[in-house]
């Protein structure tokens, strides 16, 4: 079976087209993965922002949630202090009580 030059050229064109399509597909997959990574980085940044609070004196130091709760508990007569104390000293089964307390604290904050 002898292939003509035109047949060989056509075969190469088909192979090149297939490779170009594969490259386009891989580029689109790469773009989707890049978008996904960026979305995950944003989510991770939001998670860290929610769990780390900048100190009040603005020195750039960061505090964990536990350190923040300790600072709140030092202000015993504040609504936030009372809420943190109740939350720390009640069982999780008393969730309704904690929600009621949160409602009272929110009302006091107004």
KEVEXGU-112530 format. One record per residue (C-alpha): residue number from 1; z negated, x, y negated. Coordinates in steps of 0.02 Angstrom, whole numbers, always signed. Each point is the difference from the previous one (the first is absolute). Layout:
<nodes>
<node><vexro>NUM</vexro><Z>Z</Z><X>X</X><Y>Y</Y></node>
...
</nodes>
This chain:
<nodes>
<node><vexro>1</vexro><Z>+0</Z><X>+0</X><Y>+0</Y></node>
<node><vexro>2</vexro><Z>+63</Z><X>+82</X><Y>-155</Y></node>
<node><vexro>3</vexro><Z>-69</Z><X>-58</X><Y>-167</Y></node>
<node><vexro>4</vexro><Z>+106</Z><X>+12</X><Y>-153</Y></node>
<node><vexro>5</vexro><Z>-60</Z><X>+80</X><Y>-160</Y></node>
<node><vexro>6</vexro><Z>-14</Z><X>-172</X><Y>-79</Y></node>
<node><vexro>7</vexro><Z>-112</Z><X>-60</X><Y>+142</Y></node>
<node><vexro>8</vexro><Z>-112</Z><X>+152</X><Y>-16</Y></node>
<node><vexro>9</vexro><Z>-9</Z><X>-22</X><Y>-189</Y></node>
<node><vexro>10</vexro><Z>-45</Z><X>-183</X><Y>+22</Y></node>
<node><vexro>11</vexro><Z>-135</Z><X>+44</X><Y>+126</Y></node>
<node><vexro>12</vexro><Z>-76</Z><X>+126</X><Y>-121</Y></node>
<node><vexro>13</vexro><Z>+6</Z><X>-129</X><Y>-140</Y></node>
<node><vexro>14</vexro><Z>-93</Z><X>-123</X><Y>+111</Y></node>
<node><vexro>15</vexro><Z>-131</Z><X>+130</X><Y>+44</Y></node>
<node><vexro>16</vexro><Z>-22</Z><X>+50</X><Y>-182</Y></node>
<node><vexro>17</vexro><Z>-19</Z><X>-183</X><Y>-49</Y></node>
<node><vexro>18</vexro><Z>-131</Z><X>-24</X><Y>+135</Y></node>
<node><vexro>19</vexro><Z>-96</Z><X>+153</X><Y>-61</Y></node>
<node><vexro>20</vexro><Z>+10</Z><X>-61</X><Y>-180</Y></node>
<node><vexro>21</vexro><Z>-68</Z><X>-169</X><Y>+53</Y></node>
<node><vexro>22</vexro><Z>-141</Z><X>+86</X><Y>+94</Y></node>
<node><vexro>23</vexro><Z>-41</Z><X>+105</X><Y>-154</Y></node>
<node><vexro>24</vexro><Z>-2</Z><X>-157</X><Y>-109</Y></node>
<node><vexro>25</vexro><Z>-116</Z><X>-85</X><Y>+124</Y></node>
<node><vexro>26</vexro><Z>-117</Z><X>+150</X><Y>+6</Y></node>
<node><vexro>27</vexro><Z>-2</Z><X>+11</X><Y>-190</Y></node>
<node><vexro>28</vexro><Z>-47</Z><X>-183</X><Y>-14</Y></node>
<node><vexro>29</vexro><Z>-138</Z><X>+24</X><Y>+130</Y></node>
<node><vexro>30</vexro><Z>-62</Z><X>+152</X><Y>-96</Y></node>
<node><vexro>31</vexro><Z>-5</Z><X>-103</X><Y>-161</Y></node>
<node><vexro>32</vexro><Z>-96</Z><X>-139</X><Y>+88</Y></node>
<node><vexro>33</vexro><Z>-125</Z><X>+125</X><Y>+69</Y></node>
<node><vexro>34</vexro><Z>-21</Z><X>+78</X><Y>-173</Y></node>
<node><vexro>35</vexro><Z>-35</Z><X>-173</X><Y>-73</Y></node>
<node><vexro>36</vexro><Z>-125</Z><X>-35</X><Y>+139</Y></node>
<node><vexro>37</vexro><Z>-89</Z><X>+165</X><Y>-29</Y></node>
<node><vexro>38</vexro><Z>-11</Z><X>-36</X><Y>-186</Y></node>
<node><vexro>39</vexro><Z>-70</Z><X>-174</X><Y>+35</Y></node>
<node><vexro>40</vexro><Z>-130</Z><X>+75</X><Y>+117</Y></node>
<node><vexro>41</vexro><Z>-47</Z><X>+131</X><Y>-131</Y></node>
<node><vexro>42</vexro><Z>-25</Z><X>-138</X><Y>-129</Y></node>
<node><vexro>43</vexro><Z>-107</Z><X>-99</X><Y>+123</Y></node>
<node><vexro>44</vexro><Z>-101</Z><X>+154</X><Y>+41</Y></node>
<node><vexro>45</vexro><Z>-23</Z><X>+36</X><Y>-185</Y></node>
<node><vexro>46</vexro><Z>-62</Z><X>-178</X><Y>-28</Y></node>
<node><vexro>47</vexro><Z>-119</Z><X>+19</X><Y>+147</Y></node>
<node><vexro>48</vexro><Z>-72</Z><X>+161</X><Y>-69</Y></node>
<node><vexro>49</vexro><Z>-12</Z><X>-75</X><Y>-175</Y></node>
<node><vexro>50</vexro><Z>-98</Z><X>-147</X><Y>+68</Y></node>
<node><vexro>51</vexro><Z>-123</Z><X>+113</X><Y>+90</Y></node>
<node><vexro>52</vexro><Z>-24</Z><X>+134</X><Y>-132</Y></node>
<node><vexro>53</vexro><Z>-62</Z><X>-34</X><Y>-176</Y></node>
<node><vexro>54</vexro><Z>+11</Z><X>+119</X><Y>-147</Y></node>
<node><vexro>55</vexro><Z>-168</Z><X>+44</X><Y>-74</Y></node>
<node><vexro>56</vexro><Z>-53</Z><X>-80</X><Y>-165</Y></node>
<node><vexro>57</vexro><Z>-18</Z><X>+164</X><Y>-94</Y></node>
<node><vexro>58</vexro><Z>+186</Z><X>+35</X><Y>+24</Y></node>
<node><vexro>59</vexro><Z>-22</Z><X>+175</X><Y>+69</Y></node>
<node><vexro>60</vexro><Z>+127</Z><X>-35</X><Y>+135</Y></node>
<node><vexro>61</vexro><Z>-128</Z><X>-1</X><Y>+140</Y></node>
<node><vexro>62</vexro><Z>+22</Z><X>-133</X><Y>+132</Y></node>
<node><vexro>63</vexro><Z>-132</Z><X>-101</X><Y>+92</Y></node>
<node><vexro>64</vexro><Z>+8</Z><X>-84</X><Y>+168</Y></node>
<node><vexro>65</vexro><Z>-42</Z><X>-183</X><Y>+21</Y></node>
<node><vexro>66</vexro><Z>-171</Z><X>+49</X><Y>+68</Y></node>
<node><vexro>67</vexro><Z>-38</Z><X>+104</X><Y>-155</Y></node>
<node><vexro>68</vexro><Z>+54</Z><X>-144</X><Y>-110</Y></node>
<node><vexro>69</vexro><Z>-114</Z><X>-120</X><Y>+93</Y></node>
<node><vexro>70</vexro><Z>-144</Z><X>+123</X><Y>-20</Y></node>
<node><vexro>71</vexro><Z>+31</Z><X>+4</X><Y>-188</Y></node>
<node><vexro>72</vexro><Z>+3</Z><X>-190</X><Y>-5</Y></node>
<node><vexro>73</vexro><Z>-161</Z><X>-13</X><Y>+101</Y></node>
<node><vexro>74</vexro><Z>-87</Z><X>+110</X><Y>-129</Y></node>
<node><vexro>75</vexro><Z>+23</Z><X>-145</X><Y>-122</Y></node>
<node><vexro>76</vexro><Z>-113</Z><X>-116</X><Y>+100</Y></node>
<node><vexro>77</vexro><Z>+0</Z><X>-147</X><Y>-118</Y></node>
<node><vexro>78</vexro><Z>+188</Z><X>-11</X><Y>-23</Y></node>
<node><vexro>79</vexro><Z>+103</Z><X>-133</X><Y>+88</Y></node>
<node><vexro>80</vexro><Z>+104</Z><X>+135</X><Y>+84</Y></node>
<node><vexro>81</vexro><Z>-159</Z><X>+89</X><Y>+57</Y></node>
<node><vexro>82</vexro><Z>-69</Z><X>-160</X><Y>+75</Y></node>
<node><vexro>83</vexro><Z>+164</Z><X>-36</X><Y>+88</Y></node>
<node><vexro>84</vexro><Z>+12</Z><X>+176</X><Y>+72</Y></node>
<node><vexro>85</vexro><Z>-180</Z><X>-9</X><Y>+60</Y></node>
<node><vexro>86</vexro><Z>+28</Z><X>-170</X><Y>+84</Y></node>
<node><vexro>87</vexro><Z>+163</Z><X>+58</X><Y>+77</Y></node>
<node><vexro>88</vexro><Z>-82</Z><X>+157</X><Y>+70</Y></node>
<node><vexro>89</vexro><Z>-154</Z><X>-91</X><Y>+65</Y></node>
<node><vexro>90</vexro><Z>+77</Z><X>-155</X><Y>+82</Y></node>
<node><vexro>91</vexro><Z>+89</Z><X>-19</X><Y>+164</Y></node>
<node><vexro>92</vexro><Z>+186</Z><X>-30</X><Y>+3</Y></node>
<node><vexro>93</vexro><Z>-33</Z><X>-167</X><Y>+84</Y></node>
<node><vexro>94</vexro><Z>-70</Z><X>-60</X><Y>-167</Y></node>
<node><vexro>95</vexro><Z>+173</Z><X>+8</X><Y>-77</Y></node>
<node><vexro>96</vexro><Z>-19</Z><X>-172</X><Y>-81</Y></node>
<node><vexro>97</vexro><Z>-160</Z><X>+59</X><Y>-85</Y></node>
<node><vexro>98</vexro><Z>+87</Z><X>+156</X><Y>-64</Y></node>
<node><vexro>99</vexro><Z>+144</Z><X>-106</X><Y>-66</Y></node>
<node><vexro>100</vexro><Z>-124</Z><X>-115</X><Y>-89</Y></node>
<node><vexro>101</vexro><Z>-86</Z><X>+152</X><Y>-73</Y></node>
<node><vexro>102</vexro><Z>+167</Z><X>+68</X><Y>-58</Y></node>
<node><vexro>103</vexro><Z>+33</Z><X>-167</X><Y>-85</Y></node>
<node><vexro>104</vexro><Z>-167</Z><X>+11</X><Y>-91</Y></node>
<node><vexro>105</vexro><Z>+34</Z><X>+179</X><Y>-51</Y></node>
<node><vexro>106</vexro><Z>+173</Z><X>-49</X><Y>-64</Y></node>
<node><vexro>107</vexro><Z>-78</Z><X>-143</X><Y>-99</Y></node>
<node><vexro>108</vexro><Z>-130</Z><X>+117</X><Y>-74</Y></node>
<node><vexro>109</vexro><Z>+136</Z><X>+121</X><Y>-49</Y></node>
<node><vexro>110</vexro><Z>+84</Z><X>-133</X><Y>-107</Y></node>
</nodes>
